Amino acid sequence: MRATGTFTLRIQRNEDHEPTRVAVTIVGAMEVDGTLVVTPDCMTLDDVESCINKLQDELDLLRVEARRAFDQLAGHA
């Protein structure tokens, strides 16, 4: 598992003819009233947009890493 911030990518390499599996997990999220909170409270629209952009950046990095994991499986690395 590799942490980037809020999200991690869990990669389970194929073993015994099982397919490689990749999952995006949430780390460090606080639970408030049964809801997972992945950003701090935002007081302005700019704050909200900044938080969303950071989350998107993290997800983009995970997409690249997941692509690498599947490419290695297919022998394209």
PDB file of N, CA, C and O in Angstrom:
ATOM      1  N   MET A   1       0.843  -1.173   0.000  1.00  0.00           N
ATOM      2  CA  MET A   1       0.000   0.000   0.000  1.00  0.00           C
ATOM      3  C   MET A   1       0.883   1.229   0.000  1.00  0.00           C
ATOM      4  O   MET A   1       1.881   1.265   0.720  1.00  0.00           O
ATOM      5  N   ARG A   2       0.543   2.241  -0.790  1.00  0.00           N
ATOM      6  CA  ARG A   2       1.321   3.456  -0.872  1.00  0.00           C
ATOM      7  C   ARG A   2       0.431   4.626  -0.534  1.00  0.00           C
ATOM      8  O   ARG A   2      -0.591   4.844  -1.185  1.00  0.00           O
ATOM      9  N   ALA A   3       0.809   5.382   0.480  1.00  0.00           N
ATOM     10  CA  ALA A   3      -0.001   6.516   0.913  1.00  0.00           C
ATOM     11  C   ALA A   3       0.398   7.762   0.131  1.00  0.00           C
ATOM     12  O   ALA A   3       1.586   8.022  -0.058  1.00  0.00           O
ATOM     13  N   THR A   4      -0.583   8.528  -0.321  1.00  0.00           N
ATOM     14  CA  THR A   4      -0.304   9.807  -0.957  1.00  0.00           C
ATOM     15  C   THR A   4      -0.855  10.940  -0.123  1.00  0.00           C
ATOM     16  O   THR A   4      -0.455  12.089  -0.311  1.00  0.00           O
ATOM     17  N   GLY A   5      -1.735  10.661   0.766  1.00  0.00           N
ATOM     18  CA  GLY A   5      -2.374  11.681   1.586  1.00  0.00           C
ATOM     19  C   GLY A   5      -3.660  11.125   2.133  1.00  0.00           C
ATOM     20  O   GLY A   5      -3.651  10.362   3.099  1.00  0.00           O
ATOM     21  N   THR A   6      -4.771  11.498   1.525  1.00  0.00           N
ATOM     22  CA  THR A   6      -6.074  11.020   1.951  1.00  0.00           C
ATOM     23  C   THR A   6      -6.348   9.614   1.438  1.00  0.00           C
ATOM     24  O   THR A   6      -7.012   8.824   2.109  1.00  0.00           O
ATOM     25  N   PHE A   7      -5.847   9.305   0.268  1.00  0.00           N
ATOM     26  CA  PHE A   7      -6.124   8.024  -0.367  1.00  0.00           C
ATOM     27  C   PHE A   7      -4.869   7.167  -0.432  1.00  0.00           C
ATOM     28  O   PHE A   7      -3.754   7.687  -0.446  1.00  0.00           O
ATOM     29  N   THR A   8      -5.051   5.877  -0.471  1.00  0.00           N
ATOM     30  CA  THR A   8      -3.956   4.952  -0.748  1.00  0.00           C
ATOM     31  C   THR A   8      -4.426   3.989  -1.832  1.00  0.00           C
ATOM     32  O   THR A   8      -5.620   3.836  -2.088  1.00  0.00           O
ATOM     33  N   LEU A   9      -3.464   3.361  -2.443  1.00  0.00           N
ATOM     34  CA  LEU A   9      -3.756   2.342  -3.438  1.00  0.00           C
ATOM     35  C   LEU A   9      -3.308   1.011  -2.867  1.00  0.00           C
ATOM     36  O   LEU A   9      -2.130   0.834  -2.556  1.00  0.00           O
ATOM     37  N   ARG A  10      -4.227   0.079  -2.725  1.00  0.00           N
ATOM     38  CA  ARG A  10      -3.902  -1.264  -2.256  1.00  0.00           C
ATOM     39  C   ARG A  10      -3.799  -2.170  -3.479  1.00  0.00           C
ATOM     40  O   ARG A  10      -4.768  -2.369  -4.212  1.00  0.00           O
ATOM     41  N   ILE A  11      -2.613  -2.705  -3.676  1.00  0.00           N
ATOM     42  CA  ILE A  11      -2.376  -3.572  -4.833  1.00  0.00           C
ATOM     43  C   ILE A  11      -2.110  -4.982  -4.316  1.00  0.00           C
ATOM     44  O   ILE A  11      -1.208  -5.198  -3.507  1.00  0.00           O
ATOM     45  N   GLN A  12      -2.894  -5.924  -4.785  1.00  0.00           N
ATOM     46  CA  GLN A  12      -2.676  -7.332  -4.469  1.00  0.00           C
ATOM     47  C   GLN A  12      -2.268  -8.015  -5.766  1.00  0.00           C
ATOM     48  O   GLN A  12      -3.087  -8.240  -6.657  1.00  0.00           O
ATOM     49  N   ARG A  13      -0.978  -8.340  -5.850  1.00  0.00           N
ATOM     50  CA  ARG A  13      -0.441  -8.967  -7.063  1.00  0.00           C
ATOM     51  C   ARG A  13      -1.056 -10.346  -7.264  1.00  0.00           C
ATOM     52  O   ARG A  13      -1.453 -11.021  -6.313  1.00  0.00           O
ATOM     53  N   ASN A  14      -1.122 -10.737  -8.517  1.00  0.00           N
ATOM     54  CA  ASN A  14      -1.711 -12.037  -8.815  1.00  0.00           C
ATOM     55  C   ASN A  14      -0.848 -13.168  -8.290  1.00  0.00           C
ATOM     56  O   ASN A  14       0.371 -13.180  -8.459  1.00  0.00           O
ATOM     57  N   GLU A  15      -1.500 -14.100  -7.662  1.00  0.00           N
ATOM     58  CA  GLU A  15      -0.837 -15.294  -7.147  1.00  0.00           C
ATOM     59  C   GLU A  15      -1.744 -16.486  -7.415  1.00  0.00           C
ATOM     60  O   GLU A  15      -2.967 -16.383  -7.316  1.00  0.00           O
ATOM     61  N   ASP A  16      -1.148 -17.592  -7.748  1.00  0.00           N
ATOM     62  CA  ASP A  16      -1.911 -18.822  -7.982  1.00  0.00           C
ATOM     63  C   ASP A  16      -3.054 -18.617  -8.975  1.00  0.00           C
ATOM     64  O   ASP A  16      -4.180 -19.060  -8.745  1.00  0.00           O
ATOM     65  N   HIS A  17      -2.752 -17.947 -10.068  1.00  0.00           N
ATOM     66  CA  HIS A  17      -3.706 -17.728 -11.152  1.00  0.00           C
ATOM     67  C   HIS A  17      -4.865 -16.812 -10.775  1.00  0.00           C
ATOM     68  O   HIS A  17      -5.874 -16.770 -11.478  1.00  0.00           O
ATOM     69  N   GLU A  18      -4.731 -16.087  -9.686  1.00  0.00           N
ATOM     70  CA  GLU A  18      -5.739 -15.087  -9.321  1.00  0.00           C
ATOM     71  C   GLU A  18      -5.374 -13.780 -10.018  1.00  0.00           C
ATOM     72  O   GLU A  18      -4.190 -13.500 -10.205  1.00  0.00           O
ATOM     73  N   PRO A  19      -6.358 -12.975 -10.406  1.00  0.00           N
ATOM     74  CA  PRO A  19      -6.040 -11.699 -11.050  1.00  0.00           C
ATOM     75  C   PRO A  19      -5.476 -10.691 -10.050  1.00  0.00           C
ATOM     76  O   PRO A  19      -5.790 -10.735  -8.860  1.00  0.00           O
ATOM     77  N   THR A  20      -4.639  -9.786 -10.553  1.00  0.00           N
ATOM     78  CA  THR A  20      -4.188  -8.680  -9.727  1.00  0.00           C
ATOM     79  C   THR A  20      -5.393  -7.835  -9.380  1.00  0.00           C
ATOM     80  O   THR A  20      -6.263  -7.598 -10.218  1.00  0.00           O
ATOM     81  N   ARG A  21      -5.439  -7.383  -8.139  1.00  0.00           N
ATOM     82  CA  ARG A  21      -6.567  -6.557  -7.691  1.00  0.00           C
ATOM     83  C   ARG A  21      -6.037  -5.249  -7.148  1.00  0.00           C
ATOM     84  O   ARG A  21      -5.039  -5.217  -6.428  1.00  0.00           O
ATOM     85  N   VAL A  22      -6.712  -4.176  -7.500  1.00  0.00           N
ATOM     86  CA  VAL A  22      -6.337  -2.844  -7.044  1.00  0.00           C
ATOM     87  C   VAL A  22      -7.574  -2.186  -6.440  1.00  0.00           C
ATOM     88  O   VAL A  22      -8.662  -2.234  -7.014  1.00  0.00           O
ATOM     89  N   ALA A  23      -7.389  -1.567  -5.267  1.00  0.00           N
ATOM     90  CA  ALA A  23      -8.488  -0.853  -4.618  1.00  0.00           C
ATOM     91  C   ALA A  23      -7.977   0.478  -4.098  1.00  0.00           C
ATOM     92  O   ALA A  23      -6.844   0.575  -3.625  1.00  0.00           O
ATOM     93  N   VAL A  24      -8.804   1.494  -4.184  1.00  0.00           N
ATOM     94  CA  VAL A  24      -8.505   2.795  -3.599  1.00  0.00           C
ATOM     95  C   VAL A  24      -9.107   2.803  -2.201  1.00  0.00           C
ATOM     96  O   VAL A  24     -10.288   2.511  -2.015  1.00  0.00           O
ATOM     97  N   THR A  25      -8.275   3.141  -1.223  1.00  0.00           N
ATOM     98  CA  THR A  25      -8.747   3.184   0.150  1.00  0.00           C
ATOM     99  C   THR A  25      -8.610   4.601   0.706  1.00  0.00           C
ATOM    100  O   THR A  25      -7.829   5.405   0.198  1.00  0.00           O
ATOM    101  N   ILE A  26      -9.371   4.891   1.743  1.00  0.00           N
ATOM    102  CA  ILE A  26      -9.319   6.199   2.396  1.00  0.00           C
ATOM    103  C   ILE A  26      -8.592   6.034   3.720  1.00  0.00           C
ATOM    104  O   ILE A  26      -8.911   5.144   4.508  1.00  0.00           O
ATOM    105  N   VAL A  27      -7.614   6.898   3.958  1.00  0.00           N
ATOM    106  CA  VAL A  27      -6.888   6.875   5.227  1.00  0.00           C
ATOM    107  C   VAL A  27      -7.012   8.240   5.894  1.00  0.00           C
ATOM    108  O   VAL A  27      -7.148   9.265   5.226  1.00  0.00           O
ATOM    109  N   GLY A  28      -6.965   8.233   7.188  1.00  0.00           N
ATOM    110  CA  GLY A  28      -6.968   9.485   7.925  1.00  0.00           C
ATOM    111  C   GLY A  28      -8.284  10.234   7.891  1.00  0.00           C
ATOM    112  O   GLY A  28      -8.339  11.403   8.272  1.00  0.00           O
ATOM    113  N   ALA A  29      -9.347   9.579   7.442  1.00  0.00           N
ATOM    114  CA  ALA A  29     -10.646  10.250   7.401  1.00  0.00           C
ATOM    115  C   ALA A  29     -11.253  10.231   8.799  1.00  0.00           C
ATOM    116  O   ALA A  29     -11.202   9.222   9.502  1.00  0.00           O
ATOM    117  N   MET A  30     -11.817  11.344   9.180  1.00  0.00           N
ATOM    118  CA  MET A  30     -12.506  11.408  10.461  1.00  0.00           C
ATOM    119  C   MET A  30     -13.954  10.999  10.262  1.00  0.00           C
ATOM    120  O   MET A  30     -14.543  11.251   9.211  1.00  0.00           O
ATOM    121  N   GLU A  31     -14.513  10.376  11.263  1.00  0.00           N
ATOM    122  CA  GLU A  31     -15.932  10.043  11.202  1.00  0.00           C
ATOM    123  C   GLU A  31     -16.693  11.054  12.054  1.00  0.00           C
ATOM    124  O   GLU A  31     -16.418  11.220  13.242  1.00  0.00           O
ATOM    125  N   VAL A  32     -17.642  11.716  11.433  1.00  0.00           N
ATOM    126  CA  VAL A  32     -18.485  12.684  12.125  1.00  0.00           C
ATOM    127  C   VAL A  32     -19.930  12.269  11.903  1.00  0.00           C
ATOM    128  O   VAL A  32     -20.429  12.310  10.778  1.00  0.00           O
ATOM    129  N   ASP A  33     -20.592  11.874  12.965  1.00  0.00           N
ATOM    130  CA  ASP A  33     -21.992  11.436  12.880  1.00  0.00           C
ATOM    131  C   ASP A  33     -22.179  10.328  11.850  1.00  0.00           C
ATOM    132  O   ASP A  33     -23.172  10.318  11.122  1.00  0.00           O
ATOM    133  N   GLY A  34     -21.227   9.389  11.786  1.00  0.00           N
ATOM    134  CA  GLY A  34     -21.347   8.262  10.870  1.00  0.00           C
ATOM    135  C   GLY A  34     -20.931   8.558   9.438  1.00  0.00           C
ATOM    136  O   GLY A  34     -21.081   7.708   8.561  1.00  0.00           O
ATOM    137  N   THR A  35     -20.409   9.756   9.194  1.00  0.00           N
ATOM    138  CA  THR A  35     -19.982  10.149   7.850  1.00  0.00           C
ATOM    139  C   THR A  35     -18.469  10.300   7.832  1.00  0.00           C
ATOM    140  O   THR A  35     -17.900  10.947   8.711  1.00  0.00           O
ATOM    141  N   LEU A  36     -17.803   9.702   6.825  1.00  0.00           N
ATOM    142  CA  LEU A  36     -16.361   9.888   6.685  1.00  0.00           C
ATOM    143  C   LEU A  36     -16.092  11.264   6.096  1.00  0.00           C
ATOM    144  O   LEU A  36     -16.654  11.629   5.063  1.00  0.00           O
ATOM    145  N   VAL A  37     -15.236  12.018   6.755  1.00  0.00           N
ATOM    146  CA  VAL A  37     -14.897  13.372   6.311  1.00  0.00           C
ATOM    147  C   VAL A  37     -13.465  13.353   5.808  1.00  0.00           C
ATOM    148  O   VAL A  37     -12.551  13.010   6.558  1.00  0.00           O
ATOM    149  N   VAL A  38     -13.254  13.719   4.546  1.00  0.00           N
ATOM    150  CA  VAL A  38     -11.922  13.641   3.949  1.00  0.00           C
ATOM    151  C   VAL A  38     -11.284  15.004   3.702  1.00  0.00           C
ATOM    152  O   VAL A  38     -10.172  15.080   3.179  1.00  0.00           O
ATOM    153  N   THR A  39     -11.971  16.071   4.069  1.00  0.00           N
ATOM    154  CA  THR A  39     -11.391  17.407   3.960  1.00  0.00           C
ATOM    155  C   THR A  39     -11.660  18.152   5.262  1.00  0.00           C
ATOM    156  O   THR A  39     -12.562  17.790   6.018  1.00  0.00           O
ATOM    157  N   PRO A  40     -10.883  19.182   5.516  1.00  0.00           N
ATOM    158  CA  PRO A  40     -11.227  20.027   6.652  1.00  0.00           C
ATOM    159  C   PRO A  40     -12.489  20.823   6.320  1.00  0.00           C
ATOM    160  O   PRO A  40     -12.909  20.881   5.164  1.00  0.00           O
ATOM    161  N   ASP A  41     -13.083  21.428   7.331  1.00  0.00           N
ATOM    162  CA  ASP A  41     -14.222  22.311   7.067  1.00  0.00           C
ATOM    163  C   ASP A  41     -13.757  23.471   6.195  1.00  0.00           C
ATOM    164  O   ASP A  41     -12.719  24.078   6.461  1.00  0.00           O
ATOM    165  N   CYS A  42     -14.514  23.770   5.175  1.00  0.00           N
ATOM    166  CA  CYS A  42     -14.177  24.846   4.233  1.00  0.00           C
ATOM    167  C   CYS A  42     -15.110  26.029   4.486  1.00  0.00           C
ATOM    168  O   CYS A  42     -16.324  25.862   4.602  1.00  0.00           O
ATOM    169  N   MET A  43     -14.530  27.215   4.569  1.00  0.00           N
ATOM    170  CA  MET A  43     -15.305  28.411   4.876  1.00  0.00           C
ATOM    171  C   MET A  43     -15.625  29.248   3.639  1.00  0.00           C
ATOM    172  O   MET A  43     -16.469  30.143   3.685  1.00  0.00           O
ATOM    173  N   THR A  44     -14.935  28.945   2.523  1.00  0.00           N
ATOM    174  CA  THR A  44     -15.184  29.697   1.292  1.00  0.00           C
ATOM    175  C   THR A  44     -15.225  28.728   0.111  1.00  0.00           C
ATOM    176  O   THR A  44     -14.781  27.584   0.215  1.00  0.00           O
ATOM    177  N   LEU A  45     -15.752  29.194  -0.992  1.00  0.00           N
ATOM    178  CA  LEU A  45     -15.760  28.384  -2.210  1.00  0.00           C
ATOM    179  C   LEU A  45     -14.338  28.082  -2.651  1.00  0.00           C
ATOM    180  O   LEU A  45     -14.061  26.979  -3.122  1.00  0.00           O
ATOM    181  N   ASP A  46     -13.425  29.051  -2.504  1.00  0.00           N
ATOM    182  CA  ASP A  46     -12.026  28.797  -2.859  1.00  0.00           C
ATOM    183  C   ASP A  46     -11.441  27.657  -2.035  1.00  0.00           C
ATOM    184  O   ASP A  46     -10.688  26.835  -2.557  1.00  0.00           O
ATOM    185  N   ASP A  47     -11.785  27.603  -0.747  1.00  0.00           N
ATOM    186  CA  ASP A  47     -11.323  26.515   0.108  1.00  0.00           C
ATOM    187  C   ASP A  47     -11.838  25.165  -0.394  1.00  0.00           C
ATOM    188  O   ASP A  47     -11.090  24.190  -0.464  1.00  0.00           O
ATOM    189  N   VAL A  48     -13.122  25.127  -0.740  1.00  0.00           N
ATOM    190  CA  VAL A  48     -13.725  23.884  -1.246  1.00  0.00           C
ATOM    191  C   VAL A  48     -13.037  23.454  -2.536  1.00  0.00           C
ATOM    192  O   VAL A  48     -12.683  22.286  -2.698  1.00  0.00           O
ATOM    193  N   GLU A  49     -12.849  24.394  -3.448  1.00  0.00           N
ATOM    194  CA  GLU A  49     -12.216  24.074  -4.722  1.00  0.00           C
ATOM    195  C   GLU A  49     -10.786  23.592  -4.520  1.00  0.00           C
ATOM    196  O   GLU A  49     -10.339  22.670  -5.202  1.00  0.00           O
ATOM    197  N   SER A  50     -10.070  24.206  -3.593  1.00  0.00           N
ATOM    198  CA  SER A  50      -8.704  23.789  -3.298  1.00  0.00           C
ATOM    199  C   SER A  50      -8.675  22.358  -2.767  1.00  0.00           C
ATOM    200  O   SER A  50      -7.842  21.557  -3.192  1.00  0.00           O
ATOM    201  N   CYS A  51      -9.568  22.035  -1.850  1.00  0.00           N
ATOM    202  CA  CYS A  51      -9.629  20.681  -1.299  1.00  0.00           C
ATOM    203  C   CYS A  51      -9.973  19.662  -2.374  1.00  0.00           C
ATOM    204  O   CYS A  51      -9.371  18.590  -2.433  1.00  0.00           O
ATOM    205  N   ILE A  52     -10.926  19.989  -3.213  1.00  0.00           N
ATOM    206  CA  ILE A  52     -11.316  19.069  -4.294  1.00  0.00           C
ATOM    207  C   ILE A  52     -10.161  18.870  -5.263  1.00  0.00           C
ATOM    208  O   ILE A  52      -9.911  17.751  -5.710  1.00  0.00           O
ATOM    209  N   ASN A  53      -9.459  19.942  -5.588  1.00  0.00           N
ATOM    210  CA  ASN A  53      -8.312  19.827  -6.491  1.00  0.00           C
ATOM    211  C   ASN A  53      -7.227  18.938  -5.900  1.00  0.00           C
ATOM    212  O   ASN A  53      -6.619  18.149  -6.624  1.00  0.00           O
ATOM    213  N   LYS A  54      -6.971  19.049  -4.595  1.00  0.00           N
ATOM    214  CA  LYS A  54      -5.974  18.198  -3.949  1.00  0.00           C
ATOM    215  C   LYS A  54      -6.401  16.730  -4.007  1.00  0.00           C
ATOM    216  O   LYS A  54      -5.585  15.852  -4.288  1.00  0.00           O
ATOM    217  N   LEU A  55      -7.672  16.473  -3.742  1.00  0.00           N
ATOM    218  CA  LEU A  55      -8.167  15.098  -3.818  1.00  0.00           C
ATOM    219  C   LEU A  55      -8.033  14.553  -5.233  1.00  0.00           C
ATOM    220  O   LEU A  55      -7.629  13.407  -5.431  1.00  0.00           O
ATOM    221  N   GLN A  56      -8.372  15.379  -6.213  1.00  0.00           N
ATOM    222  CA  GLN A  56      -8.260  14.951  -7.610  1.00  0.00           C
ATOM    223  C   GLN A  56      -6.818  14.665  -7.981  1.00  0.00           C
ATOM    224  O   GLN A  56      -6.542  13.698  -8.692  1.00  0.00           O
ATOM    225  N   ASP A  57      -5.887  15.499  -7.508  1.00  0.00           N
ATOM    226  CA  ASP A  57      -4.470  15.266  -7.778  1.00  0.00           C
ATOM    227  C   ASP A  57      -4.026  13.920  -7.209  1.00  0.00           C
ATOM    228  O   ASP A  57      -3.304  13.168  -7.864  1.00  0.00           O
ATOM    229  N   GLU A  58      -4.463  13.622  -5.984  1.00  0.00           N
ATOM    230  CA  GLU A  58      -4.120  12.341  -5.376  1.00  0.00           C
ATOM    231  C   GLU A  58      -4.681  11.182  -6.182  1.00  0.00           C
ATOM    232  O   GLU A  58      -3.996  10.185  -6.410  1.00  0.00           O
ATOM    233  N   LEU A  59      -5.930  11.314  -6.613  1.00  0.00           N
ATOM    234  CA  LEU A  59      -6.546  10.245  -7.407  1.00  0.00           C
ATOM    235  C   LEU A  59      -5.842  10.072  -8.745  1.00  0.00           C
ATOM    236  O   LEU A  59      -5.697   8.949  -9.229  1.00  0.00           O
ATOM    237  N   ASP A  60      -5.404  11.175  -9.349  1.00  0.00           N
ATOM    238  CA  ASP A  60      -4.670  11.083 -10.614  1.00  0.00           C
ATOM    239  C   ASP A  60      -3.365  10.307 -10.433  1.00  0.00           C
ATOM    240  O   ASP A  60      -2.995   9.507 -11.292  1.00  0.00           O
ATOM    241  N   LEU A  61      -2.662  10.542  -9.312  1.00  0.00           N
ATOM    242  CA  LEU A  61      -1.436   9.799  -9.031  1.00  0.00           C
ATOM    243  C   LEU A  61      -1.723   8.311  -8.844  1.00  0.00           C
ATOM    244  O   LEU A  61      -0.964   7.457  -9.303  1.00  0.00           O
ATOM    245  N   LEU A  62      -2.821   8.018  -8.170  1.00  0.00           N
ATOM    246  CA  LEU A  62      -3.191   6.616  -7.960  1.00  0.00           C
ATOM    247  C   LEU A  62      -3.555   5.943  -9.279  1.00  0.00           C
ATOM    248  O   LEU A  62      -3.267   4.763  -9.478  1.00  0.00           O
ATOM    249  N   ARG A  63      -4.184   6.688 -10.174  1.00  0.00           N
ATOM    250  CA  ARG A  63      -4.527   6.134 -11.492  1.00  0.00           C
ATOM    251  C   ARG A  63      -3.262   5.711 -12.240  1.00  0.00           C
ATOM    252  O   ARG A  63      -3.221   4.644 -12.853  1.00  0.00           O
ATOM    253  N   VAL A  64      -2.236   6.555 -12.183  1.00  0.00           N
ATOM    254  CA  VAL A  64      -0.962   6.239 -12.838  1.00  0.00           C
ATOM    255  C   VAL A  64      -0.334   4.994 -12.215  1.00  0.00           C
ATOM    256  O   VAL A  64       0.147   4.113 -12.927  1.00  0.00           O
ATOM    257  N   GLU A  65      -0.341   4.926 -10.887  1.00  0.00           N
ATOM    258  CA  GLU A  65       0.239   3.767 -10.211  1.00  0.00           C
ATOM    259  C   GLU A  65      -0.540   2.492 -10.520  1.00  0.00           C
ATOM    260  O   GLU A  65       0.057   1.434 -10.719  1.00  0.00           O
ATOM    261  N   ALA A  66      -1.854   2.585 -10.562  1.00  0.00           N
ATOM    262  CA  ALA A  66      -2.674   1.414 -10.895  1.00  0.00           C
ATOM    263  C   ALA A  66      -2.401   0.965 -12.330  1.00  0.00           C
ATOM    264  O   ALA A  66      -2.311  -0.231 -12.609  1.00  0.00           O
ATOM    265  N   ARG A  67      -2.274   1.923 -13.221  1.00  0.00           N
ATOM    266  CA  ARG A  67      -1.974   1.576 -14.619  1.00  0.00           C
ATOM    267  C   ARG A  67      -0.646   0.831 -14.706  1.00  0.00           C
ATOM    268  O   ARG A  67      -0.513  -0.142 -15.448  1.00  0.00           O
ATOM    269  N   ARG A  68       0.345   1.308 -13.926  1.00  0.00           N
ATOM    270  CA  ARG A  68       1.645   0.639 -13.889  1.00  0.00           C
ATOM    271  C   ARG A  68       1.518  -0.793 -13.384  1.00  0.00           C
ATOM    272  O   ARG A  68       2.131  -1.710 -13.930  1.00  0.00           O
ATOM    273  N   ALA A  69       0.725  -0.973 -12.347  1.00  0.00           N
ATOM    274  CA  ALA A  69       0.546  -2.311 -11.771  1.00  0.00           C
ATOM    275  C   ALA A  69      -0.060  -3.263 -12.793  1.00  0.00           C
ATOM    276  O   ALA A  69       0.376  -4.409 -12.905  1.00  0.00           O
ATOM    277  N   PHE A  70      -1.054  -2.804 -13.534  1.00  0.00           N
ATOM    278  CA  PHE A  70      -1.684  -3.674 -14.526  1.00  0.00           C
ATOM    279  C   PHE A  70      -0.800  -3.863 -15.753  1.00  0.00           C
ATOM    280  O   PHE A  70      -0.823  -4.927 -16.371  1.00  0.00           O
ATOM    281  N   ASP A  71      -0.011  -2.834 -16.116  1.00  0.00           N
ATOM    282  CA  ASP A  71       0.912  -2.980 -17.224  1.00  0.00           C
ATOM    283  C   ASP A  71       1.990  -4.006 -16.916  1.00  0.00           C
ATOM    284  O   ASP A  71       2.375  -4.786 -17.787  1.00  0.00           O
ATOM    285  N   GLN A  72       2.482  -4.010 -15.675  1.00  0.00           N
ATOM    286  CA  GLN A  72       3.474  -5.006 -15.279  1.00  0.00           C
ATOM    287  C   GLN A  72       2.891  -6.406 -15.379  1.00  0.00           C
ATOM    288  O   GLN A  72       3.578  -7.341 -15.789  1.00  0.00           O
ATOM    289  N   LEU A  73       1.640  -6.550 -15.009  1.00  0.00           N
ATOM    290  CA  LEU A  73       0.965  -7.852 -15.096  1.00  0.00           C
ATOM    291  C   LEU A  73       0.919  -8.324 -16.549  1.00  0.00           C
ATOM    292  O   LEU A  73       1.120  -9.502 -16.844  1.00  0.00           O
ATOM    293  N   ALA A  74       0.649  -7.373 -17.449  1.00  0.00           N
ATOM    294  CA  ALA A  74       0.500  -7.743 -18.859  1.00  0.00           C
ATOM    295  C   ALA A  74       1.860  -7.787 -19.573  1.00  0.00           C
ATOM    296  O   ALA A  74       1.933  -8.130 -20.753  1.00  0.00           O
ATOM    297  N   GLY A  75       2.934  -7.438 -18.851  1.00  0.00           N
ATOM    298  CA  GLY A  75       4.259  -7.485 -19.457  1.00  0.00           C
ATOM    299  C   GLY A  75       4.582  -6.278 -20.303  1.00  0.00           C
ATOM    300  O   GLY A  75       5.432  -6.350 -21.191  1.00  0.00           O
ATOM    301  N   HIS A  76       3.907  -5.153 -20.039  1.00  0.00           N
ATOM    302  CA  HIS A  76       4.139  -3.940 -20.806  1.00  0.00           C
ATOM    303  C   HIS A  76       5.077  -2.971 -20.117  1.00  0.00           C
ATOM    304  O   HIS A  76       5.300  -1.877 -20.634  1.00  0.00           O
ATOM    305  N   ALA A  77       5.626  -3.323 -18.990  1.00  0.00           N
ATOM    306  CA  ALA A  77       6.453  -2.382 -18.213  1.00  0.00           C
ATOM    307  C   ALA A  77       7.827  -2.229 -18.818  1.00  0.00           C
ATOM    308  O   ALA A  77       8.651  -1.479 -18.296  1.00  0.00           O
TER     309      ALA A  77
END
